C-alpha cells in the first residue's frame, strides 16, 4: 500500500491496470510501465503502413499514451508522412523562423556545450497556449550524447487527476486557466514575438475530457500556464504549485524513456506531460520533432 500516495491513488491504479485490452493483430505492443508507455514492434516507418496497422497504432496510443518505435532509420520525409496520419502538421514559430531552406513543419534543435538551456526542461504539454493545442508529438533524436544521458520523462495526466481527493476534484472541475506563449517562450527562454505581433494565449479548462477516450485529465503545466481565472492570484499560485508538485513528485505517474539510435517516440500531448532530462553536459543531443493538430479545442469535463 505504501507505493500509493493514499487510497485514491490505489483506486486510480487499480482501474488503470485491470482494464481489459484486446489483442493486437498487426503490431506487437509491449508495456514498459504500469502508468504509461509501450514499445511497438512489427512496423517499418520507412514505408507506408496498412490501414489496419495505423488503426492499431491509434488504439495503442489511446491505451498507452506514449509509444516507442525503435530501430527506425527514417528520413525527415518518412517522419512527416507517418505523423500526417494523425492530423494536420503543426508549424512551430521557431521552425518558421529557421533558415529559408528549413522545413517549417519540422522543429529541430541542437543542445551543445555552449547552450544556455535545452528545450523542454520543465514539465509541459507542447504549445498548450494555442486554441487547438497540439494533439500529438513525434520526436526523433538524431544525435545521442556519448555518456548515455538525455532521457525523456513522461507523466500520465489521467492518473494525476484521478489520484486527487474528491473535494479538490470538485473545485478544479469548474475552473479555467490561461496558457500563454509569453509565459512559455519569453519568460522561459527569452524569445520575443515577431515585430507588431504577440504569442498565442488561450483559456482552457483545468480539467479536460479527452476527445478520444472520454476520460478526465489535468490540463495545466508549469511552462505555459500563467494563472487560474476564477480565483485570486495568490490562490491561483497556491493551487498551481500544489498541482505541479503533485505531478513532479509522483513517480508512479511517470515513465522515463531511454533513447537508442534511430528511435522515434510518439506521445499524446493532451493527457501526457513530458520533460527533457539535461544530464549529458558537455556532450550534445540533437533532434527533430513533428507535431500534429487534431482540430479539437479542450472541453471542460
C-alpha positions in Angstrom: 0.0 0.0 0.0 2.9 2.4 0.6 3.5 2.5 -3.1 0.5 4.8 -3.4 0.1 8.3 -2.0 -3.2 7.5 -0.5 -6.3 5.3 -1.1 -7.4 7.4 -4.1 -4.1 6.6 -5.7 -4.6 2.9 -5.2 -8.1 3.0 -6.7 -6.8 5.0 -9.7 -4.0 2.5 -10.4 -6.3 -0.5 -10.0 -8.8 0.9 -12.6 -5.9 1.7 -14.9 -4.0 -1.6 -14.6 -7.0 -4.0 -14.6 -8.8 -2.6 -17.7 -9.2 -5.2 -20.5 -7.3 -4.8 -23.7 -8.0 -6.6 -26.9 -5.1 -8.3 -28.6 -3.2 -6.6 -31.4 -3.0 -8.4 -34.8 -0.7 -6.4 -37.0 1.8 -4.9 -34.4 3.4 -6.1 -31.2 2.8 -3.8 -28.2 4.8 -4.3 -25.0 4.1 -2.2 -21.9 7.1 -0.5 -20.4 5.5 0.9 -17.2 2.3 0.4 -15.3 1.5 4.1 -15.6 2.0 4.6 -19.3 4.3 3.8 -22.3 4.8 0.9 -24.6 7.3 -0.3 -27.2 5.8 -1.0 -30.6 7.4 -3.6 -33.0 6.4 -5.0 -36.3 6.4 -1.8 -38.4 8.9 -0.2 -40.7 8.3 3.5 -40.7 10.4 4.0 -43.9 7.4 2.5 -45.8 3.7 3.3 -45.9 1.7 1.3 -43.3 -1.5 -0.5 -43.9 -4.8 1.0 -42.7 -5.1 -1.9 -40.1 -1.6 -1.1 -38.7 -2.5 2.6 -38.4 -5.8 1.8 -36.7 -3.9 -0.4 -34.2 -1.3 2.3 -33.6 -4.1 4.8 -32.9 -5.6 2.3 -30.4 -2.2 1.7 -28.8 -1.8 5.5 -28.4 -5.1 5.8 -26.7 -4.3 2.9 -24.3 -0.6 3.6 -23.6 -0.2 7.3 -24.4 3.5 7.1 -25.2 4.7 4.8 -28.0 8.3 4.0 -28.6 9.4 2.8 -32.1 13.0 1.6 -32.1 15.4 0.9 -35.0 13.6 3.2 -37.4 16.3 4.7 -39.8 13.8 7.2 -41.1 14.3 10.3 -43.2 12.5 13.6 -42.5 10.1 12.8 -45.2 9.3 9.4 -43.5 8.8 11.2 -40.2 6.4 13.7 -41.7 4.5 11.0 -43.7 3.9 8.9 -40.6 2.9 11.9 -38.5 0.4 13.1 -41.1 -1.8 10.1 -40.5 -2.7 11.5 -37.1 -3.6 15.1 -38.0 -2.5 18.3 -39.7 1.2 19.1 -39.2 1.8 21.9 -36.8 4.1 24.8 -37.6 6.0 26.0 -34.5 7.1 29.6 -34.6 10.7 28.6 -34.1 10.6 26.2 -37.1 9.0 29.0 -39.2 11.9 31.4 -38.2 14.6 28.9 -39.2 16.6 29.3 -42.4 14.8 29.6 -45.6 15.8 26.1 -46.7 14.5 24.6 -43.4 11.1 22.9 -43.3 8.6 24.9 -41.2 6.8 21.7 -40.2 9.9 20.2 -38.5 11.1 21.7 -35.3 14.8 20.9 -34.9 17.3 21.7 -32.2 20.8 21.1 -31.0 21.8 21.2 -27.4 25.6 21.6 -27.2 28.3 22.5 -24.6 27.6 26.2 -25.4 23.8 26.0 -24.9 22.3 28.1 -22.1 19.4 25.7 -21.8 17.8 22.7 -23.5 14.3 22.8 -24.9 11.7 21.2 -22.6 13.5 21.2 -19.2 10.2 22.0 -17.4 7.3 19.6 -17.2 4.9 20.7 -20.0 2.5 20.0 -22.8 3.8 21.2 -26.1 2.4 24.6 -27.1 -0.7 24.4 -24.8 -1.2 28.2 -25.4 -2.9 27.7 -28.7 -6.7 27.5 -29.0 -6.4 24.0 -30.5 -3.2 22.6 -28.8 -1.0 20.0 -30.4 -2.7 16.7 -30.0 0.4 14.5 -30.6 4.1 14.9 -30.9 6.6 12.6 -32.7 10.2 13.1 -31.7 13.3 11.6 -33.4 16.6 12.2 -31.7 19.3 12.3 -34.4 22.4 12.6 -32.1 22.7 10.9 -28.7 25.1 12.0 -26.0 28.1 9.7 -25.5 27.5 9.5 -21.7 24.1 7.7 -22.2 22.1 10.7 -20.9 19.3 12.6 -22.5 16.2 10.6 -21.5 12.7 12.0 -21.8 10.4 11.6 -18.8 6.6 11.4 -19.3 3.7 11.7 -16.8 0.1 10.4 -17.1 -2.4 13.3 -16.5 -5.3 10.9 -16.2 -3.7 9.4 -13.1 -2.6 12.8 -11.9 -6.3 13.8 -11.8 -7.8 10.6 -10.6 -5.5 10.4 -7.6 -6.6 13.8 -6.2 -9.1 13.9 -3.3 -12.8 14.3 -4.2 -13.1 17.8 -2.7 -10.1 19.0 -4.8 -11.5 17.4 -7.9 -14.8 19.2 -7.4 -13.1 22.5 -7.0 -10.9 22.1 -10.1 -13.7 20.8 -12.4 -15.2 24.3 -12.6 -12.0 26.2 -13.2 -10.2 27.5 -16.3 -6.6 28.7 -16.7 -4.7 30.9 -19.1 -2.0 29.3 -21.1 0.4 31.9 -22.5 3.2 31.8 -25.1 4.6 34.8 -23.3 4.9 32.7 -20.2 6.4 29.7 -22.1 8.7 31.4 -24.6 9.6 34.9 -23.4 9.7 34.2 -19.7 11.0 30.7 -20.2 13.6 31.2 -23.0 13.8 34.9 -23.8 12.1 34.6 -27.2 10.1 37.5 -28.5 7.2 37.5 -30.9 7.6 39.0 -34.4 7.5 42.8 -34.5 4.0 44.0 -34.1 2.8 40.5 -33.1 2.3 38.6 -29.9 2.4 35.0 -28.9 -0.8 32.9 -28.6 -2.7 32.9 -25.4 -5.8 30.8 -24.7 -8.1 30.0 -21.8 -8.6 26.2 -21.2 -10.4 24.2 -18.6 -8.2 22.9 -15.8 -9.8 19.5 -16.1 -10.5 18.4 -19.7 -12.3 15.4 -21.1 -10.2 13.6 -23.7 -11.8 13.7 -27.2 -10.8 10.1 -27.9 -11.1 8.2 -24.6 -13.6 10.4 -22.8 -11.5 10.3 -19.6 -10.8 13.3 -17.4 -7.2 14.6 -17.1 -5.4 17.6 -15.6 -4.5 20.3 -18.2 -2.2 22.7 -16.6 1.6 22.9 -16.9 4.4 24.9 -15.4 5.8 26.0 -18.7 2.7 27.7 -20.2 0.0 28.1 -17.6 0.1 31.6 -16.1 -2.9 31.6 -13.8 -6.3 30.2 -12.9 -9.0 32.7 -13.9 -11.8 32.3 -11.2 -9.6 32.8 -8.1 -7.2 35.4 -6.8 -3.6 35.4 -8.0 -2.4 34.2 -4.6 -5.0 31.4 -4.6 -4.1 30.6 -8.2 -0.4 30.4 -7.4 -1.0 28.1 -4.4 -3.3 25.8 -6.4 -1.0 25.6 -9.4 2.1 24.9 -7.2 0.2 22.2 -5.4 -0.7 20.6 -8.8 2.8 21.0 -10.2 4.4 19.3 -7.2 1.7 16.6 -7.3 2.8 15.8 -11.0 6.5 16.1 -10.4 7.0 14.1 -7.3 4.7 11.1 -8.0 7.0 8.8 -9.9 4.1 6.3 -10.0 2.5 8.5 -12.7 5.7 8.6 -14.8 7.9 6.6 -17.2 11.4 7.6 -18.3 12.2 6.6 -21.9 15.8 5.9 -22.8 16.8 6.8 -26.3 18.6 4.5 -28.6 19.9 5.2 -32.2 17.0 5.6 -34.7 14.3 5.6 -32.1 11.1 7.6 -32.6 8.7 8.4 -29.7 5.0 9.3 -30.3 3.0 10.7 -27.4 -0.5 12.1 -26.6 0.3 15.7 -25.9 -3.0 16.4 -24.1 -3.1 13.6 -21.5 0.7 13.5 -21.1 3.3 15.9 -19.9 7.0 15.5 -20.6 10.3 16.8 -19.5 13.7 16.6 -21.3 16.5 15.5 -18.9 19.7 17.5 -19.4 22.2 15.3 -17.7 24.7 15.0 -20.5 26.8 18.2 -20.4 29.2 18.8 -22.2 28.0 16.2 -24.7 25.5 17.0 -27.5 21.9 16.0 -28.2 20.2 16.8 -31.5 16.6 16.1 -32.5 13.7 16.8 -34.8 10.0 17.0 -33.7 7.0 16.8 -35.9 3.7 17.5 -34.2 0.1 17.2 -35.2 -3.1 19.1 -34.5 -6.3 17.1 -34.3 -8.6 20.1 -34.6 -10.0 19.8 -31.1 -10.3 22.5 -28.5 -10.2 21.5 -24.9 -13.7 20.9 -23.5 -14.4 21.0 -19.7 -15.1 17.7 -18.1 
